[in-house]
Each structure stands twice: as C-alpha cells, then as structure tokens.
Amino acid sequence: MDVRVGTVDEVRSEGCRIVDVGGRRIGVISVGDDFFAINDKCPHMGASMSAGSLGGTMLASTPHEYVYGKDDRVIRCPWHGWEFDLETGRSLLEPKRSGLGVYRVTQEDGHVVLHA
C-alpha cells in the first residue's frame, strides 16, 4: 500500500511525521536529503520511537582507534535508550534478536510516499 505522507518540504520541516497504516503507527523521519520509515513502537516496552533522539555511534575499528559514524542514522528510544539503525531497523546492541520494522520511502512529484 502506498501512502502520501505530505510534501517533501512539510516532512522535512517537521522532522518526523506519524502515519497510521492498517492500525500500525509508522514514523517517517527526515534526515538531510533522505527519508526513513520505521515502526513507531519500541520492541522493548512500546515507547513511541518518534519521540526519541537521533545521533550516531562508535563504529568497529582497530584497537585504540575510535571512529564515530552513522551520524543521525541511529534512533534512540526515549524511555530506555535502546538504539536502532534507521536504515536497517536492527538493534545496535542485539542486531540478530531485536529490531524495528522498516519501510521503503520515495519522493514522487514533490511528495514523500511511504510504501508499506
């Protein structure tokens, strides 16, 4: 199902817009020129992920080297700080066990379209 979320400018200015699709709350998040869509419910205790914060994380690197990356590509749950990759939805702590549903988002004729 394709859902027009709003104009590109509207969604960018809001930063995040919640859309209800078949009883599922989906957060469409603007980061720079990109848009991401995730289930809005944290798998831990059900907090609204759209109320969380965006940031980055430390990346795997050689010993004694600290590399920061994924800037604004990691969303943190507002209740307990669980972190998820916006692109894959996978938990940073336990990527094989926990994650958020992710959906494809495109831009068509100046609108953000969610493909859910």
PEHU-V983651 format. One record per residue. N is the residue number from 1. OMEGA is omega in whole degrees, 0 to 359 (* if undefined). Layout:
n=N omega=OMEGA
n=N omega=OMEGA
//
This chain:
n=1 omega=178
n=2 omega=182
n=3 omega=173
n=4 omega=185
n=5 omega=182
n=6 omega=177
n=7 omega=178
n=8 omega=181
n=9 omega=180
n=10 omega=183
n=11 omega=177
n=12 omega=183
n=13 omega=178
n=14 omega=182
n=15 omega=179
n=16 omega=176
n=17 omega=179
n=18 omega=179
n=19 omega=176
n=20 omega=180
n=21 omega=179
n=22 omega=180
n=23 omega=177
n=24 omega=174
n=25 omega=180
n=26 omega=177
n=27 omega=175
n=28 omega=190
n=29 omega=178
n=30 omega=176
n=31 omega=183
n=32 omega=179
n=33 omega=186
n=34 omega=174
n=35 omega=178
n=36 omega=177
n=37 omega=182
n=38 omega=169
n=39 omega=184
n=40 omega=184
n=41 omega=178
n=42 omega=181
n=43 omega=181
n=44 omega=182
n=45 omega=172
n=46 omega=179
n=47 omega=176
n=48 omega=182
n=49 omega=180
n=50 omega=176
n=51 omega=180
n=52 omega=181
n=53 omega=176
n=54 omega=177
n=55 omega=178
n=56 omega=182
n=57 omega=174
n=58 omega=181
n=59 omega=175
n=60 omega=182
n=61 omega=180
n=62 omega=179
n=63 omega=178
n=64 omega=176
n=65 omega=181
n=66 omega=183
n=67 omega=178
n=68 omega=181
n=69 omega=181
n=70 omega=182
n=71 omega=183
n=72 omega=177
n=73 omega=178
n=74 omega=177
n=75 omega=182
n=76 omega=177
n=77 omega=182
n=78 omega=183
n=79 omega=187
n=80 omega=174
n=81 omega=177
n=82 omega=185
n=83 omega=181
n=84 omega=176
n=85 omega=181
n=86 omega=184
n=87 omega=184
n=88 omega=184
n=89 omega=185
n=90 omega=175
n=91 omega=177
n=92 omega=182
n=93 omega=182
n=94 omega=187
n=95 omega=180
n=96 omega=185
n=97 omega=188
n=98 omega=178
n=99 omega=176
n=100 omega=172
n=101 omega=177
n=102 omega=182
n=103 omega=179
n=104 omega=178
n=105 omega=177
n=106 omega=174
n=107 omega=181
n=108 omega=178
n=109 omega=178
n=110 omega=179
n=111 omega=173
n=112 omega=182
n=113 omega=177
n=114 omega=177
n=115 omega=185
n=116 omega=*
//
